[in-house]
C-alpha cells in the first residue's frame, strides 16, 4: 500500500552477501577467503596467493553480512578448481616427497650439517 513505511535496513540483515571460506593447503597451512557463493567442505578452490594463485580445500564456511564484508580485508576465492588442477596438485605432493628424499640423501652424502624440514612446490 501507498501508506506503508519504507522497508527497514534490518529487514534484509539475515540475507548473506557472501561467505567467509576457510581453506586448508598442503602442510597444514590455512587461510580465510571471501567468496560470493556458498561452497561445501571438501571442495577444491583456486584462491589468491601471496605470489599468484594457490589450490586448497574448503574446511569451513561462514555466511557474511554487509557490515562484516565492509570491515574485513581478506583475499578472495578466484573459482572452483578443475579436476585437472586437483590432479596436478596431488602430483605436486608426490613430487615434494621425492624431492625431500633426494635432498636428505644429498645432505647425508655430503656431510652437510643442516636439517631439512620440507620441500614445497608452488601450485602456479
VENVENKA-V832951 format. One record per residue. N is the residue number from 1. RES is the residue in three letters. SS is DSSP state (2 for helix, 1 for strand, 0 for the rest). Layout:
n=N res=RES ss=SS
n=N res=RES ss=SS
//
This chain:
n=1 res=UNK ss=0
n=2 res=UNK ss=0
n=3 res=UNK ss=0
n=4 res=UNK ss=0
n=5 res=UNK ss=0
n=6 res=UNK ss=0
n=7 res=UNK ss=0
n=8 res=UNK ss=0
n=9 res=UNK ss=2
n=10 res=UNK ss=2
n=11 res=UNK ss=2
n=12 res=UNK ss=2
n=13 res=UNK ss=0
n=14 res=UNK ss=0
n=15 res=UNK ss=0
n=16 res=UNK ss=0
n=17 res=UNK ss=0
n=18 res=UNK ss=1
n=19 res=UNK ss=1
n=20 res=UNK ss=1
n=21 res=UNK ss=1
n=22 res=UNK ss=1
n=23 res=UNK ss=1
n=24 res=UNK ss=1
n=25 res=UNK ss=0
n=26 res=UNK ss=2
n=27 res=UNK ss=2
n=28 res=UNK ss=2
n=29 res=UNK ss=0
n=30 res=UNK ss=1
n=31 res=UNK ss=1
n=32 res=UNK ss=1
n=33 res=UNK ss=1
n=34 res=UNK ss=1
n=35 res=UNK ss=1
n=36 res=UNK ss=0
n=37 res=UNK ss=0
n=38 res=UNK ss=0
n=39 res=UNK ss=0
n=40 res=UNK ss=0
n=41 res=UNK ss=0
n=42 res=UNK ss=0
n=43 res=UNK ss=0
n=44 res=UNK ss=1
n=45 res=UNK ss=1
n=46 res=UNK ss=1
n=47 res=UNK ss=1
n=48 res=UNK ss=1
n=49 res=UNK ss=1
n=50 res=UNK ss=0
n=51 res=UNK ss=0
n=52 res=UNK ss=1
n=53 res=UNK ss=1
n=54 res=UNK ss=1
n=55 res=UNK ss=1
n=56 res=UNK ss=1
n=57 res=UNK ss=1
n=58 res=UNK ss=1
n=59 res=UNK ss=1
n=60 res=UNK ss=1
n=61 res=UNK ss=1
n=62 res=UNK ss=1
n=63 res=UNK ss=1
n=64 res=UNK ss=1
n=65 res=UNK ss=0
n=66 res=UNK ss=2
n=67 res=UNK ss=2
n=68 res=UNK ss=2
n=69 res=UNK ss=2
n=70 res=UNK ss=2
n=71 res=UNK ss=2
n=72 res=UNK ss=0
n=73 res=UNK ss=0
n=74 res=UNK ss=0
n=75 res=UNK ss=1
n=76 res=UNK ss=1
n=77 res=UNK ss=1
n=78 res=UNK ss=1
n=79 res=UNK ss=1
n=80 res=UNK ss=1
n=81 res=UNK ss=0
n=82 res=UNK ss=0
n=83 res=UNK ss=2
n=84 res=UNK ss=2
n=85 res=UNK ss=2
n=86 res=UNK ss=2
n=87 res=UNK ss=2
n=88 res=UNK ss=2
n=89 res=UNK ss=2
n=90 res=UNK ss=2
n=91 res=UNK ss=2
n=92 res=UNK ss=2
n=93 res=UNK ss=2
n=94 res=UNK ss=2
n=95 res=UNK ss=2
n=96 res=UNK ss=2
n=97 res=UNK ss=2
n=98 res=UNK ss=2
n=99 res=UNK ss=2
n=100 res=UNK ss=2
n=101 res=UNK ss=2
n=102 res=UNK ss=2
n=103 res=UNK ss=2
n=104 res=UNK ss=2
n=105 res=UNK ss=2
n=106 res=UNK ss=2
n=107 res=UNK ss=2
n=108 res=UNK ss=2
n=109 res=UNK ss=2
n=110 res=UNK ss=0
n=111 res=UNK ss=0
n=112 res=UNK ss=0
n=113 res=UNK ss=0
n=114 res=UNK ss=0
n=115 res=UNK ss=0
n=116 res=UNK ss=0
n=117 res=UNK ss=0
n=118 res=UNK ss=0
n=119 res=UNK ss=0
n=120 res=UNK ss=0
n=121 res=UNK ss=0
n=122 res=UNK ss=0
n=123 res=UNK ss=0
n=124 res=UNK ss=0
//
